[in-house]
Amino acid sequence: MIATRFLRHLLVTGGVVAVLSCGRSVSLAPDSGGGAPNGGLLDGSPQVGLLRCSPLAYDSVTQTIGPEGGTLSVGPYSLSIPAGALPAAVTITAVAPSDTVNQVRLFPEGLTFASPASLTMSYANCDALSQLEPKQIAYTTNALAILALLPSVDVLSQQQVTGQLQHFSTYAVAW
């Protein structure tokens, strides 16, 4: 009787967690002042959130990319802009702040592309527990509240996730 009750509890609890994980609930809570948003692994709730990571060194790169496309690397992240995505040469700045959330800020903010650019972000410096969850690139506010999740591919063996973005803003690794 106790074993049956325990098994039923385990199945119901596991089902709820699976539904919440697959449903991709997004926490839109504002920054609590600690550099990381509420929600997800940072507060223990079973919602989509930003990964907690060991801070990486600050990095900033500025490069001009034109209609022929190109790749810009900042810290352990890279941005690939395909040929034809930009109608003219644009000076692009990527900033990777030193924080407990792997994030990159891309300027000029609001720059849009004719075809999506690919942003690849490492999460090798993030919590081991979070390594088991599928990752996505999140479009965030400067305060790191999640606004949207981008179409993403997580390559667990390389501890990297690549997302397709249409415009510049702030992006971070989410689970």
Contacts in CASP RR format, 6 or more apart in sequence:
PFRMAT RR
TARGET T0000
AUTHOR 0000-0000-0000
METHOD contacts of the structure
MODEL  1
MIATRFLRHLLVTGGVVAVLSCGRSVSLAPDSGGGAPNGGLLDGSPQVGL
LRCSPLAYDSVTQTIGPEGGTLSVGPYSLSIPAGALPAAVTITAVAPSDT
VNQVRLFPEGLTFASPASLTMSYANCDALSQLEPKQIAYTTNALAILALL
PSVDVLSQQQVTGQLQHFSTYAVAW
16 46 0 8 1.000
17 46 0 8 1.000
20 46 0 8 1.000
20 47 0 8 1.000
21 46 0 8 1.000
21 133 0 8 1.000
24 48 0 8 1.000
24 149 0 8 1.000
25 47 0 8 1.000
25 48 0 8 1.000
26 47 0 8 1.000
26 48 0 8 1.000
26 49 0 8 1.000
26 146 0 8 1.000
26 148 0 8 1.000
26 149 0 8 1.000
27 37 0 8 1.000
27 38 0 8 1.000
27 39 0 8 1.000
27 40 0 8 1.000
27 45 0 8 1.000
27 47 0 8 1.000
27 48 0 8 1.000
27 49 0 8 1.000
27 145 0 8 1.000
27 146 0 8 1.000
28 145 0 8 1.000
28 146 0 8 1.000
28 147 0 8 1.000
29 37 0 8 1.000
29 38 0 8 1.000
29 39 0 8 1.000
29 145 0 8 1.000
30 37 0 8 1.000
30 38 0 8 1.000
30 143 0 8 1.000
30 145 0 8 1.000
31 37 0 8 1.000
31 141 0 8 1.000
31 143 0 8 1.000
31 144 0 8 1.000
31 145 0 8 1.000
32 38 0 8 1.000
35 99 0 8 1.000
35 100 0 8 1.000
35 101 0 8 1.000
35 144 0 8 1.000
36 42 0 8 1.000
36 50 0 8 1.000
36 52 0 8 1.000
36 99 0 8 1.000
36 100 0 8 1.000
36 101 0 8 1.000
36 144 0 8 1.000
37 49 0 8 1.000
37 50 0 8 1.000
37 140 0 8 1.000
37 143 0 8 1.000
37 144 0 8 1.000
37 145 0 8 1.000
37 146 0 8 1.000
39 45 0 8 1.000
39 47 0 8 1.000
39 48 0 8 1.000
39 49 0 8 1.000
40 46 0 8 1.000
40 47 0 8 1.000
40 48 0 8 1.000
40 49 0 8 1.000
40 50 0 8 1.000
40 175 0 8 1.000
41 49 0 8 1.000
41 50 0 8 1.000
41 51 0 8 1.000
41 52 0 8 1.000
41 127 0 8 1.000
41 129 0 8 1.000
41 130 0 8 1.000
41 175 0 8 1.000
42 49 0 8 1.000
42 50 0 8 1.000
42 52 0 8 1.000
48 136 0 8 1.000
48 138 0 8 1.000
48 146 0 8 1.000
48 149 0 8 1.000
48 174 0 8 1.000
48 175 0 8 1.000
49 138 0 8 1.000
49 146 0 8 1.000
49 174 0 8 1.000
49 175 0 8 1.000
50 101 0 8 1.000
50 103 0 8 1.000
50 138 0 8 1.000
50 140 0 8 1.000
50 144 0 8 1.000
50 146 0 8 1.000
50 172 0 8 1.000
50 173 0 8 1.000
50 174 0 8 1.000
50 175 0 8 1.000
51 101 0 8 1.000
51 102 0 8 1.000
51 123 0 8 1.000
51 126 0 8 1.000
51 127 0 8 1.000
51 130 0 8 1.000
51 135 0 8 1.000
51 173 0 8 1.000
51 174 0 8 1.000
51 175 0 8 1.000
52 100 0 8 1.000
52 101 0 8 1.000
52 126 0 8 1.000
52 127 0 8 1.000
52 130 0 8 1.000
53 100 0 8 1.000
53 101 0 8 1.000
53 102 0 8 1.000
53 123 0 8 1.000
53 125 0 8 1.000
53 126 0 8 1.000
53 127 0 8 1.000
53 173 0 8 1.000
54 100 0 8 1.000
54 125 0 8 1.000
54 126 0 8 1.000
55 98 0 8 1.000
55 99 0 8 1.000
55 100 0 8 1.000
56 75 0 8 1.000
56 76 0 8 1.000
56 96 0 8 1.000
56 98 0 8 1.000
56 102 0 8 1.000
56 125 0 8 1.000
57 75 0 8 1.000
57 98 0 8 1.000
58 95 0 8 1.000
58 96 0 8 1.000
58 97 0 8 1.000
58 98 0 8 1.000
59 74 0 8 1.000
59 75 0 8 1.000
59 95 0 8 1.000
59 96 0 8 1.000
60 74 0 8 1.000
60 93 0 8 1.000
60 94 0 8 1.000
60 95 0 8 1.000
60 96 0 8 1.000
61 72 0 8 1.000
61 73 0 8 1.000
61 74 0 8 1.000
61 93 0 8 1.000
61 94 0 8 1.000
62 91 0 8 1.000
62 92 0 8 1.000
62 93 0 8 1.000
62 94 0 8 1.000
63 72 0 8 1.000
63 91 0 8 1.000
63 92 0 8 1.000
64 89 0 8 1.000
64 90 0 8 1.000
64 91 0 8 1.000
64 92 0 8 1.000
65 72 0 8 1.000
65 81 0 8 1.000
65 86 0 8 1.000
65 89 0 8 1.000
65 90 0 8 1.000
65 92 0 8 1.000
66 81 0 8 1.000
66 86 0 8 1.000
66 88 0 8 1.000
66 89 0 8 1.000
66 90 0 8 1.000
67 83 0 8 1.000
67 84 0 8 1.000
67 86 0 8 1.000
67 87 0 8 1.000
67 88 0 8 1.000
67 89 0 8 1.000
68 83 0 8 1.000
68 84 0 8 1.000
69 81 0 8 1.000
69 82 0 8 1.000
69 83 0 8 1.000
69 84 0 8 1.000
69 85 0 8 1.000
69 86 0 8 1.000
70 80 0 8 1.000
70 81 0 8 1.000
71 78 0 8 1.000
71 79 0 8 1.000
71 80 0 8 1.000
71 81 0 8 1.000
72 78 0 8 1.000
72 79 0 8 1.000
72 81 0 8 1.000
72 92 0 8 1.000
72 94 0 8 1.000
73 79 0 8 1.000
74 94 0 8 1.000
74 95 0 8 1.000
74 96 0 8 1.000
74 104 0 8 1.000
75 96 0 8 1.000
76 96 0 8 1.000
76 121 0 8 1.000
76 122 0 8 1.000
76 124 0 8 1.000
76 125 0 8 1.000
77 94 0 8 1.000
77 96 0 8 1.000
77 102 0 8 1.000
77 104 0 8 1.000
77 119 0 8 1.000
77 120 0 8 1.000
77 121 0 8 1.000
77 122 0 8 1.000
78 119 0 8 1.000
78 120 0 8 1.000
79 92 0 8 1.000
79 94 0 8 1.000
79 104 0 8 1.000
79 106 0 8 1.000
79 117 0 8 1.000
79 118 0 8 1.000
79 119 0 8 1.000
79 120 0 8 1.000
80 117 0 8 1.000
80 118 0 8 1.000
80 120 0 8 1.000
81 113 0 8 1.000
81 117 0 8 1.000
82 115 0 8 1.000
82 116 0 8 1.000
82 117 0 8 1.000
82 118 0 8 1.000
84 114 0 8 1.000
84 115 0 8 1.000
85 113 0 8 1.000
85 114 0 8 1.000
85 115 0 8 1.000
85 116 0 8 1.000
85 117 0 8 1.000
86 113 0 8 1.000
86 114 0 8 1.000
87 114 0 8 1.000
90 108 0 8 1.000
90 111 0 8 1.000
92 106 0 8 1.000
92 107 0 8 1.000
92 108 0 8 1.000
92 111 0 8 1.000
92 168 0 8 1.000
93 106 0 8 1.000
93 107 0 8 1.000
93 108 0 8 1.000
94 104 0 8 1.000
94 105 0 8 1.000
94 106 0 8 1.000
94 107 0 8 1.000
95 104 0 8 1.000
95 105 0 8 1.000
95 106 0 8 1.000
95 107 0 8 1.000
96 103 0 8 1.000
96 104 0 8 1.000
97 103 0 8 1.000
97 105 0 8 1.000
101 144 0 8 1.000
101 172 0 8 1.000
101 173 0 8 1.000
102 121 0 8 1.000
102 122 0 8 1.000
102 123 0 8 1.000
102 125 0 8 1.000
102 126 0 8 1.000
102 172 0 8 1.000
102 173 0 8 1.000
103 140 0 8 1.000
103 144 0 8 1.000
103 170 0 8 1.000
103 171 0 8 1.000
103 172 0 8 1.000
103 173 0 8 1.000
104 119 0 8 1.000
104 121 0 8 1.000
104 170 0 8 1.000
104 171 0 8 1.000
104 172 0 8 1.000
105 142 0 8 1.000
105 169 0 8 1.000
105 170 0 8 1.000
106 168 0 8 1.000
106 169 0 8 1.000
106 170 0 8 1.000
106 171 0 8 1.000
107 168 0 8 1.000
108 168 0 8 1.000
109 168 0 8 1.000
109 169 0 8 1.000
110 167 0 8 1.000
110 168 0 8 1.000
110 169 0 8 1.000
111 167 0 8 1.000
111 168 0 8 1.000
112 166 0 8 1.000
112 167 0 8 1.000
112 168 0 8 1.000
113 165 0 8 1.000
113 166 0 8 1.000
113 167 0 8 1.000
116 164 0 8 1.000
116 165 0 8 1.000
116 166 0 8 1.000
117 164 0 8 1.000
117 165 0 8 1.000
117 166 0 8 1.000
118 162 0 8 1.000
118 163 0 8 1.000
118 164 0 8 1.000
118 165 0 8 1.000
119 137 0 8 1.000
119 150 0 8 1.000
119 162 0 8 1.000
119 163 0 8 1.000
119 164 0 8 1.000
119 165 0 8 1.000
119 171 0 8 1.000
120 160 0 8 1.000
120 161 0 8 1.000
120 162 0 8 1.000
120 163 0 8 1.000
121 137 0 8 1.000
121 160 0 8 1.000
121 161 0 8 1.000
121 162 0 8 1.000
121 171 0 8 1.000
121 172 0 8 1.000
121 173 0 8 1.000
122 159 0 8 1.000
122 160 0 8 1.000
123 130 0 8 1.000
123 131 0 8 1.000
123 135 0 8 1.000
123 159 0 8 1.000
123 160 0 8 1.000
123 161 0 8 1.000
123 173 0 8 1.000
124 159 0 8 1.000
124 160 0 8 1.000
126 173 0 8 1.000
130 175 0 8 1.000
131 156 0 8 1.000
131 159 0 8 1.000
133 175 0 8 1.000
134 154 0 8 1.000
134 175 0 8 1.000
135 152 0 8 1.000
135 154 0 8 1.000
135 161 0 8 1.000
135 173 0 8 1.000
135 174 0 8 1.000
135 175 0 8 1.000
136 149 0 8 1.000
136 150 0 8 1.000
136 152 0 8 1.000
136 154 0 8 1.000
136 161 0 8 1.000
136 163 0 8 1.000
136 173 0 8 1.000
136 174 0 8 1.000
136 175 0 8 1.000
137 149 0 8 1.000
137 150 0 8 1.000
137 152 0 8 1.000
137 161 0 8 1.000
137 162 0 8 1.000
137 163 0 8 1.000
137 165 0 8 1.000
137 171 0 8 1.000
137 172 0 8 1.000
137 173 0 8 1.000
137 174 0 8 1.000
138 146 0 8 1.000
138 147 0 8 1.000
138 148 0 8 1.000
138 149 0 8 1.000
138 150 0 8 1.000
138 171 0 8 1.000
138 172 0 8 1.000
138 173 0 8 1.000
138 174 0 8 1.000
139 146 0 8 1.000
139 147 0 8 1.000
139 148 0 8 1.000
139 149 0 8 1.000
139 150 0 8 1.000
139 165 0 8 1.000
139 169 0 8 1.000
139 170 0 8 1.000
139 171 0 8 1.000
140 146 0 8 1.000
140 147 0 8 1.000
140 169 0 8 1.000
140 170 0 8 1.000
140 171 0 8 1.000
140 172 0 8 1.000
141 147 0 8 1.000
141 170 0 8 1.000
142 170 0 8 1.000
144 170 0 8 1.000
144 172 0 8 1.000
146 174 0 8 1.000
149 174 0 8 1.000
150 163 0 8 1.000
150 164 0 8 1.000
150 165 0 8 1.000
150 171 0 8 1.000
151 163 0 8 1.000
151 164 0 8 1.000
152 161 0 8 1.000
152 162 0 8 1.000
152 163 0 8 1.000
152 164 0 8 1.000
153 161 0 8 1.000
153 162 0 8 1.000
153 163 0 8 1.000
154 160 0 8 1.000
154 161 0 8 1.000
155 161 0 8 1.000
155 162 0 8 1.000
161 173 0 8 1.000
165 171 0 8 1.000
END
